[in-house]
Amino acid sequence: MRKQLDWRMRAACRYIDPELFFPEGTAGRALQATGLAKRICGTCLVQTRCLSWALDHSAAFGIWGGLTDDALIRVQAMAIRAICSRLTAGQLEALRRSVERACLMPKHIGWDDKSTAHAEIFDLLADATDHPLLAQTLNSGAGLVRHLMMAAGPAADMITANSRKRLLALLSADDPEGAAHEMERHLIMLRFIGRLTACSSPSGSRTRERARDSTGTAGHVGARPSIQATAGQPVTESGG
């Protein structure tokens, strides 16, 4: 545990209010906060380690290692582009069966289970490569998709099913650019629906907070944004 926390003790954001790294929106104060957070990340000695942690724990929201959630979505799209031409007929069939099971799963059994089923495609894609970094990125995509789907809620069911079918068709046609674009567009849509859900109802906000918490951390470099951490106070040692 101590070794795991060592890099956090060296982070440039250690004494910064974690709220700065979870801006809400893309304009005005949120845009200013994003710029400031990225500048802080640019001075950090453990920026690469932070980004690696975010990928390992499927951080779905916030700024990690100087990258916004937009950038993390693009990373997943690039991973889809990279894996597309490496898939065998057997691997494509396994993907097809996984997508079919997820699409046929009734929503009433629990959105948590259905989200996990839809995210399985990333685990299968990770298993299809022997490239360590690509496998790590795709494995993190499973968690990212699950968290975004949990935040979006059942409203994302049909959108996800249709996107998966388009993705399968593009992968089968060996169209890496099309497959990457489809995945990027879908993840952006899930995030958008999640934000709408959070704005429209208290329960939606709680769903997004649970999705953020379930990344395995208590917030940015060990402190949840809701904790009253302010500049000048060290973050807690809780979290992954």
Buried (B, 14 or more C-beta within 10 A) or exposed (E): EEEEEEBBBEBBBBEBBBBBBBBEEEEEEEEEBBEBBBEBBEEBEBBEBBBBBBBBBBBBBBBBBBBBBBBBBBBBBBBBBBBBEBBEEEBBEBBBEBBBEBBEBEEEEEBEEBBBBBBBBBBBBBEBBEBEEBBBBBBBBBBBBBBBBBBBBEEBBEBBBEBBBBBBEBBBEEBBEBBBBBBBBBBBBBBEBBBBBBEEEEEBBEBBBEBBBBBEBBBBBBBBBBBEBEEEBEBBBEBE
